Amino acid sequence: MRVFVISDMEGVAGIVKWEQTTGGEKLYEEGRVLYTEEINAAVRGARAGGATEIVVMDCHGAGKGWDFNSLLPELLDPHCEFVVQHEWTEYTGFLEEGCDAALFVGMHAMAGTGEGVLSHTVSGQAWHNLRFNGRVVGETGINAALCGHWGCPVLLVTGDRAVCREARELLGGGLTTVEVKQGLGQFSARQLVPAKARELIEEGARAALRDLSAVQPYDPGRPCEIEIDFTQPHRLQEYANRKGVEVTGPRTLVSRADDWWTAWTQFYF
């Protein structure tokens, strides 16, 4: 069984401040340890659930040379391999080869979620709302659509209570979720001790792999329209003149194509 572990940092137990997720900050080093150990818990659980090949893809943009390179390789479970990509959603090789399941670790809620710890979508400074065929989604939706394009189902999502709810609403009741904290606001939470969070993630990963058909691969629909509302008019300018992209308002653009992956790549890359 081939399993893809896709990870982000803001949904990890013990992390509630941007300084814990931003490369170069003193608190970032603490955050990296917490992050890597939750990934390790998912890897252990995947192995216990029957995975024979596990690839971890770090999807946290920490800034500068730390982008998509926040996990600590020296601490990473040796029973997996890991990917450092240059741009988010750039690496698709493992999915293209055929992947049985995806496990999402450390996810955060979409922009505008009041009780979502460090909630945002792609860029808290630039992006306000993101919609796939009219449905508002966050980064869980982006990663799920990436996997779904190659027929890979998402079976586990871990993070705070808000993102677990968001993920179930998007992917259905068959999804396994592990709640490691309850947001009290964007920068505060009631949290599990990291050791307990890891225990639950390990068990959640193992349990999620019992039934590979519990969740269908996510497809936002065909044809696909991706609509982004930016925080300020100047934020959309870098995307405005790309093929298939239409500016529909002072802060809004739309990318249209026959499928999600084409619509995404023609404006994002």
C-alpha positions as CSV (number, residue, x, y, z in Angstrom):
1,M,0.0,0.0,0.0
2,R,1.4,3.4,-1.0
3,V,0.5,6.3,1.3
4,F,1.1,10.0,0.8
5,V,1.5,12.1,4.0
6,I,0.8,15.7,3.3
7,S,1.6,18.0,6.2
8,D,1.2,21.6,7.3
9,M,2.3,23.3,10.4
10,E,-0.4,25.5,11.9
11,G,-2.6,22.6,12.9
12,V,0.0,20.9,15.1
13,A,-0.6,20.6,18.9
14,G,1.3,23.3,20.8
15,I,1.4,25.7,17.9
16,V,-0.7,28.9,18.2
17,K,1.6,31.8,17.2
18,W,3.0,32.8,13.8
19,E,6.4,33.0,15.4
20,Q,6.3,29.2,15.8
21,T,5.7,28.7,12.0
22,T,7.9,31.5,10.5
23,G,11.4,30.6,9.4
24,G,14.2,32.4,11.4
25,E,12.1,33.2,14.5
26,K,13.4,31.7,17.7
27,L,10.1,29.9,18.4
28,Y,10.2,28.3,14.9
29,E,12.7,25.7,16.1
30,E,10.3,24.5,18.8
31,G,7.6,24.4,16.2
32,R,9.7,22.3,13.8
33,V,10.2,19.6,16.5
34,L,6.4,19.5,17.3
35,Y,5.7,19.3,13.6
36,T,8.1,16.6,12.7
37,E,6.9,14.4,15.6
38,E,3.3,14.6,14.5
39,I,4.4,13.5,11.0
40,N,6.2,10.6,12.6
41,A,3.1,9.6,14.4
42,A,1.2,9.4,11.1
43,V,4.0,7.4,9.5
44,R,4.0,4.9,12.4
45,G,0.2,4.6,12.1
46,A,0.4,4.1,8.3
47,R,3.0,1.3,8.7
48,A,0.8,-0.4,11.3
49,G,-2.1,0.0,8.9
50,G,-0.3,-1.8,6.1
51,A,1.6,0.9,4.2
52,T,4.6,-0.5,2.4
53,E,5.7,2.8,0.9
54,I,5.3,6.2,2.6
55,V,6.2,9.6,1.1
56,V,5.9,12.8,3.2
57,M,5.4,16.1,1.5
58,D,5.9,19.2,3.6
59,C,3.4,21.9,2.5
60,H,4.3,24.6,4.9
61,G,5.6,27.9,3.5
62,A,7.8,29.2,6.3
63,G,9.5,31.9,4.3
64,K,12.9,32.3,2.7
65,G,14.9,29.0,2.4
66,W,12.5,27.2,4.8
67,D,9.6,27.1,2.4
68,F,8.3,23.6,2.2
69,N,11.3,22.5,4.2
70,S,10.2,22.9,7.8
71,L,10.4,19.3,9.0
72,L,13.6,18.2,10.6
73,P,15.1,15.4,8.5
74,E,17.3,14.1,11.4
75,L,14.2,13.5,13.5
76,L,12.1,12.0,10.7
77,D,11.0,8.3,11.0
78,P,13.4,6.3,8.7
79,H,10.5,4.2,7.3
80,C,9.4,7.1,5.0
81,E,10.9,9.2,2.3
82,F,10.3,13.0,2.1
83,V,9.9,15.6,-0.6
84,V,11.1,19.2,-0.5
85,Q,9.3,21.1,-3.3
86,H,10.2,24.5,-4.7
87,E,6.6,25.7,-5.1
88,W,3.5,24.4,-3.3
89,T,1.5,21.8,-5.2
90,E,4.5,21.4,-7.6
91,Y,5.3,17.8,-6.8
92,T,2.9,15.2,-8.3
93,G,5.2,12.3,-9.1
94,F,4.1,10.0,-6.3
95,L,0.4,10.6,-7.2
96,E,1.1,10.1,-10.9
97,E,2.7,6.7,-10.2
98,G,-0.4,5.6,-8.3
99,C,-1.1,6.2,-4.6
100,D,-3.6,4.3,-2.5
101,A,-4.3,6.9,0.2
102,A,-3.4,10.4,1.5
103,L,-3.1,11.4,5.1
104,F,-3.2,15.1,6.0
105,V,-1.4,16.1,9.2
106,G,-1.4,19.5,10.9
107,M,-4.0,21.2,8.7
108,H,-5.6,24.6,9.6
109,A,-9.0,26.1,8.8
110,M,-9.7,28.4,5.9
111,A,-9.5,32.2,6.0
112,G,-12.3,33.8,8.0
113,T,-12.8,30.9,10.4
114,G,-13.1,32.7,13.8
115,E,-12.2,29.8,16.0
116,G,-9.6,28.5,13.5
117,V,-6.1,28.6,15.0
118,L,-3.9,30.6,12.6
119,S,-6.6,30.3,10.0
120,H,-5.8,31.5,6.5
121,T,-6.0,30.4,2.9
122,V,-2.7,30.3,1.0
123,S,-1.7,33.8,2.1
124,G,-3.2,35.6,4.9
125,Q,-1.9,38.9,3.5
126,A,-3.1,38.4,-0.1
127,W,-6.0,35.9,-0.3
128,H,-9.4,36.5,1.2
129,N,-11.7,33.8,-0.3
130,L,-11.2,30.8,-2.6
131,R,-14.0,28.9,-4.4
132,F,-14.0,25.8,-6.5
133,N,-17.1,25.8,-8.7
134,G,-18.8,28.2,-6.3
135,R,-17.9,26.3,-3.1
136,V,-15.7,28.1,-0.6
137,V,-12.6,26.0,0.3
138,G,-9.4,26.3,2.2
139,E,-6.0,24.5,1.9
140,T,-7.5,21.2,2.9
141,G,-9.6,21.5,-0.3
142,I,-6.6,22.4,-2.4
143,N,-4.6,19.4,-1.2
144,A,-7.6,17.1,-1.5
145,A,-8.2,18.3,-5.1
146,L,-4.6,17.7,-5.9
147,C,-4.8,14.1,-4.7
148,G,-8.2,13.6,-6.2
149,H,-7.1,14.6,-9.7
150,W,-5.0,11.4,-9.7
151,G,-7.6,9.3,-8.0
152,C,-6.1,9.3,-4.5
153,P,-8.6,9.5,-1.6
154,V,-7.9,11.5,1.6
155,L,-8.6,9.3,4.5
156,L,-7.3,11.3,7.5
157,V,-7.2,14.9,8.5
158,T,-5.6,16.1,11.8
159,G,-5.6,19.6,13.2
160,D,-7.9,21.8,15.3
161,R,-11.6,21.3,15.8
162,A,-12.5,23.9,13.0
163,V,-10.4,22.2,10.3
164,C,-11.7,18.8,11.2
165,R,-15.3,20.0,10.8
166,E,-14.3,21.8,7.6
167,A,-12.8,18.6,6.2
168,R,-15.7,16.4,7.1
169,E,-18.1,18.8,5.4
170,L,-16.0,18.7,2.3
171,L,-15.0,15.0,2.1
172,G,-17.9,13.3,3.9
173,G,-18.6,11.3,7.0
174,G,-16.2,8.4,6.1
175,L,-13.2,10.7,6.8
176,T,-11.2,10.0,9.9
177,T,-10.3,13.1,11.8
178,V,-8.1,13.7,14.8
179,E,-8.7,16.9,16.8
180,V,-5.5,18.0,18.6
181,K,-6.7,21.4,19.8
182,Q,-9.8,23.6,20.1
183,G,-9.4,27.1,18.9
184,L,-10.3,29.9,21.3
185,G,-9.5,32.5,18.7
186,Q,-6.9,32.8,15.9
187,F,-4.0,32.8,18.3
188,S,-5.1,30.8,21.3
189,A,-6.4,27.2,21.9
190,R,-7.1,24.5,24.4
191,Q,-4.7,21.8,23.4
192,L,-3.8,18.2,23.9
193,V,-0.3,17.5,25.3
194,P,1.9,16.7,22.3
195,A,2.5,13.1,23.4
196,K,-1.2,12.5,23.6
197,A,-1.8,14.2,20.2
198,R,0.8,11.9,18.6
199,E,-0.8,8.8,20.2
200,L,-4.2,9.8,18.7
201,I,-2.7,10.6,15.3
202,E,-0.9,7.3,15.1
203,E,-4.1,5.4,16.0
204,G,-6.1,7.6,13.6
205,A,-3.7,6.8,10.7
206,R,-3.8,3.1,11.4
207,A,-7.6,3.1,11.6
208,A,-8.1,5.3,8.5
209,L,-6.3,2.7,6.3
210,R,-8.7,-0.1,7.2
211,D,-11.0,0.9,4.5
212,L,-9.6,2.6,1.4
213,S,-13.1,3.2,0.0
214,A,-14.4,5.1,3.0
215,V,-13.8,8.4,1.2
216,Q,-14.1,9.0,-2.5
217,P,-11.3,11.0,-4.3
218,Y,-12.3,14.6,-4.2
219,D,-13.1,16.2,-7.6
220,P,-14.5,19.8,-7.5
221,G,-16.3,19.1,-10.8
222,R,-15.7,19.3,-14.5
223,P,-15.4,21.8,-16.1
224,C,-13.9,23.7,-13.2
225,E,-14.0,27.3,-12.2
226,I,-11.6,28.6,-9.6
227,E,-12.4,32.0,-8.2
228,I,-10.2,34.0,-5.8
229,D,-11.0,37.1,-3.9
230,F,-7.9,39.0,-2.9
231,T,-7.5,41.3,0.0
232,Q,-6.4,44.3,-2.1
233,P,-6.6,45.0,-5.8
234,H,-2.8,45.0,-6.4
235,R,-2.6,41.4,-5.1
236,L,-4.2,39.9,-8.2
237,Q,-1.9,41.6,-10.6
238,E,0.7,38.9,-10.7
239,Y,-1.9,36.4,-11.9
240,A,-4.0,38.8,-14.1
241,N,-2.5,38.2,-17.6
242,R,-2.2,34.4,-17.5
243,K,-3.9,32.2,-20.0
244,G,-7.4,31.1,-19.0
245,V,-7.6,33.8,-16.3
246,E,-10.2,36.5,-16.3
247,V,-10.3,39.5,-13.9
248,T,-14.0,39.8,-12.9
249,G,-13.8,42.5,-10.2
250,P,-11.4,44.9,-8.6
251,R,-10.1,42.2,-6.2
252,T,-11.4,39.0,-8.0
253,L,-10.2,36.7,-10.7
254,V,-11.4,33.5,-12.2
255,S,-9.5,30.6,-13.8
256,R,-11.5,28.2,-16.0
257,A,-10.6,24.9,-17.6
258,D,-11.9,21.4,-18.3
259,D,-10.6,20.1,-15.0
260,W,-9.3,21.3,-11.6
261,W,-5.6,20.7,-12.2
262,T,-5.6,22.6,-15.5
263,A,-7.5,25.5,-13.9
264,W,-5.2,25.6,-10.9
265,T,-1.9,25.4,-12.8
266,Q,-2.7,27.9,-15.5
267,F,-3.0,30.7,-12.9
268,Y,-0.9,29.5,-9.9
269,F,2.4,28.6,-11.7
